[in-house]
Amino acid sequence: MLAIFGVLICAAVAVLAFLIGIVFLGVIMAVLAVIAIADLIVVIRRLRQRHTV
C-alpha cells in the first residue's frame, strides 16, 4: 500500500537527516511519517468496515 511506502521512506529520510545533522529536514520528515501512519490507520479501519458489512 502507498501509506506503508510513505511511512518507510519518510522514516528513513528522517533518520538519515538526523544522522547527517539536518535537523529541520528530519523534523519535517518525521511529521510526514506520523501523518502517513495516521493515513494507514484510516485505510485499515475502512477496509475492516467494508469486509464486516
Steps between C-alpha positions, in 0.01 A plus 500: 500500500605854438470599866752233605741626235454855629571397858814309406645769273420789734639318803817402316562853372429640847756268661759580233437872534547486877820296461640746247400793719220654295255532787243707311460236228493225762215665686300558183544140387413367847177701495420365153566147626250553783244630250560193283445275804170676570403450135589132524278462808208660314551270200510189720185605686312561175607163361382323815166681493447409137567132567280474810188651339 
